[in-house]
Amino acid sequence: MPQITVDHSRFLSFDREAFARDLHTAVVEIAAAKPQACKTQFRASEVTAFGYEAPDEQGHGVVHVTLGLLAGRTEETKARLTEAVLELLKKHVEDDGTSVLHASAEVRDLDASYRKLER
């Protein structure tokens, strides 16, 4: 915990390593996570469809960040964290001047069945 997944349009110029470092720092500061517990996976989508636009037009880029945390954080903490994510995306996704960025973030409580293995 936290389990972080970042889904994004492949064509975006996105400094993922710097984003992950800054995001982990924010999660530690805002949600009291331990640094060594922060794990982020990036999933680049080959095709991103927006409205009626042809996917190969690439006029719209999408990034969605999901943060799975153990239950117990307040709604205020979750909101602060998602706002921080959006600010970090502004910083780490390059504005190419031609495409529109659609960025979103959500914090979910991990189910009570959550378990992890380290070896």
N, C-alpha and C positions, 0 to 999 in steps of 0.2 A: 504494500500500500504506500503511496497511491499508485493506481494503475492508470496511466495516461495514454490515450490513443489520439493521434493526429491524422485525420483523413484530409487529403488535399489534392487539388488538380496538379498533375505532373508538370505541366508547362510553367507553373509559377516559379519565379526566382525567389527561393526561400532558404534563408540561412538556418537550416534545421539544427545544427549543432549549437549555435549561439542561442537560438530560441529555447532549446532544451535546458541549457545551463541557466538561463534567466528564469525560465518557468520553474525549475526545481528550486531556485532561490526564493521565488515568490510563494511556492507551496509551503516551504519551510517557515517563512516569515508569517504568512497569513493563516495557514491551516495547522501549524505546529507539527508538521510531518518531520521525520528524521531524514537528513540528506541521503543517506545510504538506502532509504526505502523508496526513493523516487525512481520510477521506471517509465520511460516514454518510448512508444513505438510509433513510427511514421509509416503511413500507407498512402503511397502516391497512386492516384487513379489515372488510368490510361485515358478514360473517357469521362468527361463531366458534362452533363446536359443541363442547360438552363433555359427554362421556358420553352419557346419554339425555336430557339437558335440551333443551328446545326452544330454538333459537338466539335467539328474541326475548325469552326470559326474562332474559337478560343477568346471570345470577347468578354467572357465572364469566368473568373477563377473562384474556386470554392475552397474554404478551409473550415473544418469543424473539429473542435477539440473536446474530447470527453475525459473528464477526470473522475475516476472511481475512488472514493474515500470511505474509510470505515465510518459507520454511523456515529453521530454525535456532534457534528458541526452545526452551528446555527445557520439559519437562512441568511443572516447578515454576512457571515464568514464566506458562505458559498457565493453570494453576490459579489463580494469584494474580490474573490478569486477569479470569477469569470470576467469581471471588468479588467483585472490585471492581465488576464490572457489576451483579451482584445487589444489592450495597449501594446503588449509584446508582439502581437501579430502585425500591428501597424509598423513597428520598429524593424521586424525581421523579414517581412514579405516586401520585396521591392515593388515600388509603384512604377510600372513600365509606361504609364501614360496612355496606354491603349486599351487595357482591359479593366473591367470593374471587379473589385474584390468583394466577395460575400463571405464574411467571417462570422463564426458563431462559436459559443462555448457553453458547456453545461457541466455541472457537478452532480454526480449521482452517488447515493449511498450504496456501498457494496452490500450484497445480500448477506444475511447471517450465515449462509453456508460457505462463504469465502474462506479458503485456506490457501496457503502458499508452501512451496518447497524450495529450499536452498540447499545446494550441495557443492 
